[in-house]
């Protein structure tokens, strides 16, 4: 992926012609903001917000199993993550499972209710993303995903 980018003739942007509001970074930022607002609106009847739903998704997908791991994925500070997990525990969708010898560490897992909630969160994800991609062909959506993965790969390779 990175090799493809290095074949390019020159820089995409130059200081003399750069328009910040039209840049890839700005457009991704605005798209993220709009998507989060839509997710929050759709998740509200479930008693969740996007940050809380993302924790459920990461746990269900097996991409993280601890608050520290989730913090790393979401770029949240530990204090904010503690509050999110506390709220999810109160909703009885997540439970902390204490580690063996180290009482300070705990693994997070979805409860039965959490697994049901994850199914509802997935329904919301599908609905919101399908609305956002209205007018896109399936091929265009896959191309957008591929290009975003390539952009992420370029940034992560640095």
Secondary structure, DSSP 8 states (H G I E B T S, - for coil): -HHHHHTSSS-S--TTT--GGGSHHHHHHHHHHHHHHHHHHHHGGGT--HHHHHHHHHHHHTS--SHHHHHHHHT--HHHHHHHHHHHHHTTSEEEEE-SS-TT-EEEEE-HHHHHHHHHHHHHHHHHHHHHTTT--HHHHHHHHHHHHHHHHHHHT-
